[in-house]
Amino acid sequence: MHVMDAVKALSNKEKIAVVGLGYVGLPLVLLAARKGYDVFGIDVSQQKIDLLKKKQSPIQDESIERALQETSFIPTDDFSVIKDCNIVIICVPTPVYENHMPNLEPVENATRAVAPHLRKGALVILESTVNPGVSESVVLPILESISGMECGKDFSLAHCPERINPGDAKWNVENIPRVVGSFHEAGLKKAVAFYESILTGSVKPMGSLKEAEAVKVVENSFRDINIAFVNELARSFSRLGIDVVNVIDGAATKPFAFMPHYPGCGVGGHCIPVDPYYLIEYAKKNGFDHDFLALARRINNGMPHFAVERLIAGLNEKKLAINGSRIAVLGLSYKANIDDCRESPSFEIVKILKEFGADVVAFDPFVLGRSDVQTLDEALQGSVGVVVATAHGVFKNLAPSDFTKYGIAVVVDGRNCLDKTNFIRANFVYKGVGR
Ligand SMILES: NC(=O)c1ccc[n+]([C@@H]2O[C@H](COP(=O)([O-])OP(=O)(O)OC[C@H]3O[C@@H](n4cnc5c(N)ncnc54)[C@H](O)[C@@H]3O)[C@@H](O)[C@H]2O)c1
């Protein structure tokens, strides 16, 4: 069947179930429902389902909050709704254990919960980020053994990695292009047709499940490696007295073959600091060591320590010890203006500061529940040093006088987001990451 025929064959009243209603699954259910599908959103978190039933968003995001008011999707913790669904999309987390080994338990559990209810002819799509091979060697056998059906004959299996970038005003679940891989040709056509029916972005069919899985881990490893490169430059240039940000901006004037990435006090989020480990471990099992990826991970994991080193150097200039000093850490989420704290380097910075004997006070206006204090004023009151760990809008405009009035002696700009010249003009001890 041609893709266009498959699109026509897809009735917009087909029923869809999305399993896992987080940063990935929730925008997807809202989009599919808006495009006319009957959509069930399934999650194991009763708290999340209760909130969604009241049309309240578990995520701080205005567009999601708005869309929830008008949506027809049905939130539930009951997997048996899958028996009526033609398409089941799995969007559960894929974290790593503390030793950085991939943790596929949520994917396995979700697949086990889907399988008993799978109807003949259904299409199962895995959207979670996984290493090459997971769809075929983990998801497929669970589906077959529990459902008693055969993949490629009784049901289809596809992988379409999500690329959503929370907080991005331009790129969203609807317009980001997607890639799709499948176990067999008919499943590929059906999956491509489905995504073409809900997206404005393009949909590229891949040659296999493994190719589609590899696309996502390669994208995120590419970013991790490039960030590691500029983080290494930052550490070097801070000794050489060169402002690395100015250099990167200079290099970025080259209109081809250079893509600017910027250094910082650490890489956070559910994707960049996690996904490379999936490829590293999978390749290792198959006899190949990804030295380059492993080195990038090591460099980026070392950045919270570098931020603390910068603080210690700054305090030293003022003849102050870190031990016993009150230090304010501004920002707990991993990126600006969102509340997502997963893998955030801020927590590592707090931990290291405490190990050095600092009296740490953390504050994030987006994450008040995990903050030590509820206002910026309380965080700065009595502090001698500050680490700006997240480039939230409210922090970016802070001027030297906003710190000096509290007697703060040193500021580490962990995101290079403050106006450095202002601080230098004010004769303030300012330490950036590589500037
Ligand atoms: N967050 C992002 O920016 C982003 C971007 C692209 C891809 N991804 C990938 O998408 C996947 C999901 O990420 P996320 O950020 O949406 O995660 P999340 O933690 O925000 O949401 C996952 C949801 O799945 C639910 N869940 C866990 N186990 C379940 C189970 N067995 N059955 C049903 N529900 C279950 C959780 O309760 C949670 O609500 C991951 O593989 C991630 O790497 C995330």
The ligand as an ORCA input file, in Angstrom:
! r2SCAN-3c Opt
* xyz 0 1
  N      11.779     15.282     28.185
  C      12.253     15.507     26.989
  O      12.586     16.642     26.669
  C      12.397     14.398     25.965
  C      12.634     14.742     24.648
  C      12.735     13.758     23.699
  C      12.649     12.414     24.090
  N      12.443     12.092     25.399
  C      12.344     10.680     25.730
  O      10.968     10.341     25.876
  C      10.781      9.381     26.920
  C       9.827      9.922     27.966
  O      10.401     11.062     28.550
  P       9.562     12.117     29.374
  O      10.437     13.301     29.509
  O       8.213     12.293     28.808
  O       9.440     11.351     30.773
  P       8.544     11.781     32.029
  O       9.223     11.227     33.215
  O       8.227     13.239     31.968
  O       7.166     11.018     31.784
  C       7.065      9.658     31.740
  C       5.697      9.238     32.262
  O       5.608      7.836     32.143
  C       4.937      7.345     33.285
  N       5.271      5.928     33.439
  C       6.390      5.373     33.938
  N       6.306      4.030     33.861
  C       5.103      3.741     33.316
  C       4.440      2.538     32.994
  N       5.021      1.368     33.206
  N       3.214      2.617     32.442
  C       2.621      3.810     32.216
  N       3.208      4.993     32.496
  C       4.430      4.953     33.043
  C       5.407      8.217     34.419
  O       4.500      8.192     35.511
  C       5.475      9.571     33.737
  O       4.249     10.280     33.874
  C      12.182      9.083     27.442
  O      12.688      7.971     26.782
  C      12.975     10.305     27.051
  O      14.340     10.032     26.880
  C      12.292     13.056     26.345
*
